[in-house]
Amino acid sequence: MSRLMILFLAFFLSACGRVSQDTPARPERPARIVSLDYCADQYVLKLVDRDRILALSPDAGREFSYMRAAADGMPTVRPNAEDVLILKPDLVVRAYGGGPNAATFFEKAGVPVVDIGWTPDIPSVMENTQRIADALGESERGAAVNEDMQDRLARLKKRTTGETALYMTPAGVTTGPGSLIHEMIVAAGLTNMEDQYGWRSLPLETLAYEKPDVVAAAFFGSRTNHPDAWSPMKHPVAKAQLTQSEVVSLEGAWTSCSGWFLMDAVEALAGGQTQ
């Protein structure tokens, strides 16, 4: 910990009195909310009125932020202790912002924290949404978001012809079972061509003699990628998939954080059709 951080913390604690060693209680309806990263921003912007948001992350308005339009004009804060604590929030919301020790640090400083958490499938996204909404004092809004997701899933016209799909990114990465991307592919009625668990490089040897029916192409329009960097997508076999298969472009904002907005990607993969 830097000397500046130590001096700041000493000042903050002396001003606020003794810090409880217990996890601070969350207010039933927090009124001074700070979000530390763009994954947390999505939930805060969706579930909370603007007048209860002290600050969002610096990435709240970026192209990979689904709720970027709602973030327009909102104050932002860097995800470090000095900048956040000076705002005197009554709740901090985070997925990764502030680093791995952020939750412990803020709670020791008397500020309760809501961690977004990891969701491996669509039911867990709904459970997570409700948990976060409850912590924000907006249970009804969380229930409404989940009801809309369930309605969209019920009306979804899935593909039924046994087509295969392969998730591809400019970095040449794909994923199989055990990931939320896989669950989205299956929810659309497609079979994931990648049958190995976890995240891995594109299977170039397989693609040399077998192509997917559908390419789920993510982030290819993003300005945050480095087009000159080498990746498996530079290989001619990988490039060929973008011309030989049906390509469904997935916006980065649909898939970069696990949330209700994944339904946009599911519907796109299903062909954009609902019953």
C-alpha positions as CSV (number, residue, x, y, z in Angstrom):
1,M,0.0,0.0,0.0
2,S,1.4,3.4,-1.0
3,R,2.3,6.1,1.6
4,L,-0.4,8.3,0.1
5,M,-3.0,5.6,0.5
6,I,-2.0,5.1,4.2
7,L,-2.3,8.8,5.0
8,F,-5.6,9.0,3.2
9,L,-7.0,6.0,5.0
10,A,-5.9,7.3,8.3
11,F,-7.6,10.6,7.7
12,F,-10.8,8.9,6.5
13,L,-11.0,6.6,9.5
14,S,-10.3,9.3,12.0
15,A,-13.1,11.4,10.5
16,C,-15.6,8.6,10.5
17,G,-14.8,7.0,13.8
18,R,-13.9,3.4,14.6
19,V,-14.4,1.0,11.7
20,S,-16.5,-2.0,12.4
21,Q,-14.8,-5.4,12.0
22,D,-18.1,-6.8,10.8
23,T,-19.5,-6.5,7.3
24,P,-21.4,-3.3,7.1
25,A,-25.2,-3.5,6.7
26,R,-26.6,-2.5,3.4
27,P,-29.2,0.2,3.5
28,E,-32.7,-1.1,2.4
29,R,-32.7,1.5,-0.4
30,P,-29.3,3.0,-0.9
31,A,-29.3,6.6,-2.1
32,R,-25.6,7.2,-2.8
33,I,-24.5,4.4,-5.2
34,V,-21.1,4.1,-6.9
35,S,-20.4,1.6,-9.7
36,L,-16.7,0.6,-10.2
37,D,-16.7,-1.1,-13.6
38,Y,-18.9,-1.3,-16.7
39,C,-20.4,-4.6,-15.9
40,A,-21.7,-3.1,-12.6
41,D,-22.8,0.0,-14.6
42,Q,-25.3,-2.0,-16.5
43,Y,-27.2,-3.2,-13.5
44,V,-27.1,0.2,-11.7
45,L,-28.3,2.1,-14.8
46,K,-31.0,-0.4,-15.5
47,L,-32.4,-0.7,-12.0
48,V,-31.8,2.6,-10.2
49,D,-33.0,6.1,-10.8
50,R,-30.3,8.6,-11.8
51,D,-30.7,10.7,-8.7
52,R,-29.5,7.8,-6.6
53,I,-26.3,7.3,-8.6
54,L,-23.2,9.2,-7.3
55,A,-20.9,7.9,-10.0
56,L,-20.3,5.3,-12.7
57,S,-17.1,3.8,-14.0
58,P,-15.2,5.7,-16.8
59,D,-16.3,3.0,-19.2
60,A,-20.0,3.5,-18.7
61,G,-20.4,5.3,-22.0
62,R,-18.1,3.1,-24.1
63,E,-19.4,1.2,-27.2
64,F,-19.2,-2.2,-25.3
65,S,-21.5,-0.8,-22.5
66,Y,-25.1,-1.9,-23.2
67,M,-26.6,0.9,-21.2
68,R,-24.2,3.6,-22.7
69,A,-27.1,5.8,-23.7
70,A,-28.4,6.0,-20.2
71,A,-25.0,6.9,-18.9
72,D,-24.9,10.1,-20.9
73,G,-24.2,13.1,-18.7
74,M,-23.6,10.9,-15.6
75,P,-20.5,11.6,-13.4
76,T,-17.8,9.0,-13.4
77,V,-15.1,8.0,-10.9
78,R,-11.8,6.0,-11.2
79,P,-12.1,2.7,-9.3
80,N,-9.5,3.5,-6.6
81,A,-10.1,4.0,-2.9
82,E,-9.2,7.7,-2.6
83,D,-11.6,8.8,-5.3
84,V,-14.5,6.6,-4.2
85,L,-14.4,7.1,-0.5
86,I,-14.3,10.9,-0.8
87,L,-17.8,10.7,-2.4
88,K,-19.1,9.0,0.8
89,P,-21.2,6.3,-0.9
90,D,-23.6,4.2,1.0
91,L,-23.2,1.3,-1.5
92,V,-20.5,0.2,-4.0
93,V,-21.4,-2.1,-6.8
94,R,-18.6,-4.0,-8.7
95,A,-17.7,-7.0,-10.8
96,Y,-13.9,-6.5,-11.0
97,G,-13.4,-2.8,-10.5
98,G,-10.9,-1.8,-7.9
99,G,-9.0,-5.1,-8.0
100,P,-9.4,-8.4,-6.1
101,N,-9.2,-6.8,-2.7
102,A,-11.7,-4.0,-3.3
103,A,-14.7,-5.5,-1.6
104,T,-12.8,-6.3,1.6
105,F,-11.2,-2.8,1.7
106,F,-14.5,-0.9,1.2
107,E,-16.3,-3.0,3.7
108,K,-13.5,-2.4,6.3
109,A,-14.0,1.3,5.6
110,G,-17.7,0.9,6.4
111,V,-19.1,0.9,2.9
112,P,-21.2,-2.2,1.9
113,V,-20.4,-3.8,-1.4
114,V,-22.5,-5.7,-3.9
115,D,-20.5,-8.1,-6.1
116,I,-22.0,-8.8,-9.5
117,G,-20.7,-12.4,-9.5
118,W,-20.3,-15.0,-12.3
119,T,-23.2,-16.6,-14.1
120,P,-22.7,-19.7,-16.2
121,D,-26.2,-20.0,-17.7
122,I,-29.4,-18.1,-18.3
123,P,-31.3,-19.2,-15.1
124,S,-28.3,-18.0,-13.1
125,V,-28.4,-14.6,-14.9
126,M,-32.0,-14.2,-13.8
127,E,-31.2,-15.2,-10.2
128,N,-28.3,-12.8,-10.2
129,T,-30.4,-10.0,-11.5
130,Q,-32.9,-10.5,-8.8
131,R,-30.2,-10.6,-6.1
132,I,-28.6,-7.4,-7.3
133,A,-32.0,-5.7,-7.6
134,D,-32.9,-6.7,-4.0
135,A,-29.6,-5.2,-2.8
136,L,-30.3,-2.0,-4.7
137,G,-33.8,-1.7,-3.1
138,E,-35.4,-2.3,-6.4
139,S,-36.9,-5.9,-6.2
140,E,-39.8,-5.1,-8.4
141,R,-37.6,-3.7,-11.2
142,G,-35.5,-6.9,-11.0
143,A,-38.6,-9.0,-11.3
144,A,-39.8,-7.0,-14.3
145,V,-36.4,-7.5,-16.1
146,N,-36.6,-11.3,-15.5
147,E,-40.2,-11.4,-16.6
148,D,-39.3,-9.8,-19.8
149,M,-36.4,-12.3,-20.3
150,Q,-38.8,-15.2,-19.7
151,D,-41.3,-13.8,-22.1
152,R,-38.7,-13.3,-24.8
153,L,-37.4,-16.9,-24.3
154,A,-41.0,-18.2,-24.6
155,R,-41.6,-16.3,-27.8
156,L,-38.3,-17.3,-29.4
157,K,-38.6,-19.2,-32.6
158,K,-35.6,-21.5,-32.2
159,R,-33.7,-23.0,-35.1
160,T,-34.8,-26.6,-35.5
161,T,-32.7,-28.0,-38.4
162,G,-29.7,-29.1,-36.4
163,E,-27.4,-26.4,-37.6
164,T,-24.0,-26.0,-36.0
165,A,-22.5,-22.7,-34.8
166,L,-19.0,-21.5,-33.9
167,Y,-18.3,-18.5,-31.8
168,M,-15.4,-16.4,-33.2
169,T,-13.6,-13.3,-32.1
170,P,-10.9,-11.2,-33.7
171,A,-8.4,-12.6,-31.2
172,G,-9.1,-16.1,-32.6
173,V,-10.9,-17.3,-29.4
174,T,-13.9,-19.6,-29.2
175,T,-15.7,-21.4,-26.4
176,G,-17.5,-24.6,-25.7
177,P,-19.7,-26.1,-22.9
178,G,-19.4,-24.5,-19.5
179,S,-19.6,-20.9,-20.8
180,L,-22.6,-18.5,-21.0
181,I,-21.8,-18.1,-24.8
182,H,-22.4,-21.9,-25.2
183,E,-25.7,-21.6,-23.4
184,M,-26.8,-18.7,-25.6
185,I,-26.0,-20.8,-28.8
186,V,-28.0,-23.7,-27.4
187,A,-30.9,-21.4,-26.4
188,A,-31.1,-20.3,-30.0
189,G,-31.6,-23.9,-31.2
190,L,-28.0,-24.3,-32.6
191,T,-25.4,-27.0,-31.8
192,N,-22.0,-25.6,-30.7
193,M,-19.3,-26.9,-33.0
194,E,-16.8,-26.5,-30.3
195,D,-17.4,-29.4,-27.9
196,Q,-14.4,-28.8,-25.6
197,Y,-15.0,-27.2,-22.3
198,G,-13.8,-23.6,-21.6
199,W,-12.2,-21.0,-23.7
200,R,-9.6,-21.9,-26.4
201,S,-8.1,-21.0,-29.7
202,L,-10.1,-21.6,-32.9
203,P,-9.8,-25.3,-34.0
204,L,-8.0,-24.5,-37.3
205,E,-7.3,-28.1,-38.1
206,T,-11.0,-29.0,-37.8
207,L,-12.0,-26.0,-39.8
208,A,-9.8,-27.1,-42.6
209,Y,-12.3,-29.9,-43.5
210,E,-15.4,-29.0,-41.6
211,K,-17.2,-25.7,-41.4
212,P,-20.0,-24.4,-39.2
213,D,-23.4,-23.5,-40.6
214,V,-23.4,-20.3,-38.6
215,V,-20.5,-18.1,-37.3
216,A,-21.3,-16.2,-34.2
217,A,-19.0,-13.2,-34.8
218,A,-18.3,-11.1,-31.8
219,F,-16.4,-7.8,-31.4
220,F,-15.5,-7.6,-35.1
221,G,-16.8,-4.1,-35.3
222,S,-15.2,-2.9,-32.1
223,R,-12.6,-0.1,-32.2
224,T,-11.0,-1.6,-29.1
225,N,-9.4,-4.5,-31.0
226,H,-6.0,-4.3,-32.5
227,P,-6.4,-5.3,-36.2
228,D,-2.7,-5.5,-36.8
229,A,-2.0,-8.0,-33.9
230,W,-1.6,-11.6,-34.9
231,S,-4.2,-14.1,-33.9
232,P,-5.6,-17.4,-35.2
233,M,-8.2,-15.2,-37.1
234,K,-5.4,-14.2,-39.4
235,H,-5.1,-17.7,-40.7
236,P,-6.8,-18.2,-44.2
237,V,-8.8,-21.1,-42.9
238,A,-10.3,-19.0,-40.1
239,K,-10.9,-16.0,-42.5
240,A,-12.7,-18.3,-44.9
241,Q,-15.5,-19.1,-42.4
242,L,-16.6,-15.4,-42.6
243,T,-17.5,-15.9,-46.3
244,Q,-18.4,-19.6,-46.4
245,S,-20.9,-19.7,-43.5
246,E,-23.9,-17.6,-42.4
247,V,-22.5,-14.9,-40.2
248,V,-24.4,-13.5,-37.2
249,S,-22.8,-10.4,-35.9
250,L,-23.0,-10.1,-32.1
251,E,-22.4,-6.7,-30.6
252,G,-19.8,-6.7,-27.9
253,A,-22.3,-5.0,-25.6
254,W,-24.5,-8.1,-25.8
255,T,-21.9,-10.6,-24.6
256,S,-19.1,-8.7,-22.8
257,C,-20.9,-8.9,-19.4
258,S,-23.5,-11.5,-18.3
259,G,-26.9,-9.8,-18.0
260,W,-30.4,-9.7,-19.4
261,F,-29.1,-8.1,-22.6
262,L,-27.8,-11.5,-23.7
263,M,-31.3,-12.0,-25.1
264,D,-30.4,-9.7,-28.0
265,A,-27.7,-12.1,-28.9
266,V,-29.9,-15.2,-28.5
267,E,-32.6,-13.7,-30.7
268,A,-30.0,-12.7,-33.3
269,L,-28.6,-16.2,-33.3
270,A,-32.1,-17.7,-33.7
271,G,-32.5,-15.5,-36.8
272,G,-34.2,-12.6,-35.1
273,Q,-37.5,-14.5,-35.1
274,T,-40.1,-14.6,-32.4
275,Q,-43.4,-16.5,-32.4
